[in-house]
Amino acid sequence: MKPAPFDYVRPDSLAEACEILAGDEDARIIAGGQTLIPMLAMRLARPSRLIDILRLQELRGIRAEDGAIVIGAVTRQVEVERSDIIKRALPLLTKALPWVGHPPTRARGTVGGSIANARSLRRDSVDRGDAWRRDRNRKSDRPNRHARR
Ligand SMILES: Cc1cc2nc3c(=O)[nH]c(=O)nc-3n(C[C@H](O)[C@H](O)[C@H](O)COP(=O)(O)OP(=O)(O)OC[C@H]3O[C@@H](n4cnc5c(N)ncnc54)[C@H](O)[C@@H]3O)c2cc1C
């Protein structure tokens, strides 16, 4: 199956992205595309426009700031997994990330996308969410389980 037709825009700033999003209620953000691209291909999502935020530098990076750890929305999961800042400050996250998807999805998928997707699962793809839960219940204790598929 192929996606339904859509426009594609790549804004130069966060402000521009927000403006486009505010002006089109059928537009949708795309970051790493690890969930959204399959949903488009299966026509489970049919946005009028995709707003590509992946290259927005304002949304990148990991830093310690005022006693908190700030992770930009388009920071890739693998960057967080390998970050020394995260290892020191949030070691549980370093341990948990190898359990999310598998190396290729973590190389593309973003932290913001995972958080947003956790919310949109209920709205768009309850079946996929259930499939992941079933998979999680079946999986062995090896973090690289997907690499063997
Ligand atoms: C084979 C495979 C295995 C997977 N296994 C797991 C798993 O074990 N656990 C798990 O949690 N996930 C899993 N996923 C899902 C996937 O890893 C994440 O959902 C994905 O990485 C989300 O990030 P993304 O940047 O790719 O988001 P995209 O696919 O680009 O977007 C996902 C959704 O989030 C929205 N969105 C993205 N970024 C933002 C933002 N900054 N602000 C607002 N909305 C935003 C999009 O509009 C879209 O609705 C798997 C996916 C695949 C393909």
The ligand as an ORCA input file, in Angstrom:
! r2SCAN-3c Opt
* xyz 0 1
  C      10.448     -2.308     14.277
  C      10.035     -1.287     15.312
  C      10.135     -1.606     16.670
  C       9.744     -0.682     17.646
  N       9.841     -1.013     18.970
  C       9.479     -0.120     19.924
  C       9.607     -0.436     21.314
  O      10.071     -1.514     21.699
  N       9.194      0.504     22.226
  C       8.700      1.708     21.832
  O       8.354      2.532     22.683
  N       8.600      2.035     20.522
  C       8.968      1.145     19.579
  N       8.847      1.471     18.244
  C       8.352      2.804     17.897
  C       9.448      3.762     17.602
  O      10.686      3.412     18.131
  C       9.111      5.107     18.180
  O       7.746      5.346     18.212
  C       9.763      6.098     17.303
  O      11.144      6.039     17.427
  C       9.217      7.487     17.508
  O      10.150      8.452     17.123
  P      10.212      9.025     15.647
  O      11.147     10.176     15.742
  O      10.557      7.961     14.688
  O       8.718      9.553     15.447
  P       7.850      9.667     14.113
  O       7.560      8.318     13.560
  O       8.435     10.676     13.210
  O       6.516     10.258     14.769
  C       5.720      9.460     15.643
  C       4.538     10.305     16.147
  O       4.981     11.331     17.023
  C       4.667     12.627     16.504
  N       5.839     13.454     16.809
  C       7.148     13.168     16.522
  N       7.959     14.077     17.051
  C       7.143     14.988     17.687
  C       7.394     16.182     18.425
  N       8.644     16.630     18.645
  N       6.335     16.864     18.932
  C       5.070     16.403     18.726
  N       4.771     15.284     18.032
  C       5.798     14.587     17.522
  C       4.391     12.417     15.025
  O       3.486     13.390     14.517
  C       3.783     11.033     15.043
  O       2.426     11.095     15.436
  C       9.246      0.587     17.251
  C       9.180      0.913     15.886
  C       9.559     -0.001     14.921
  C       9.461      0.365     13.460
*
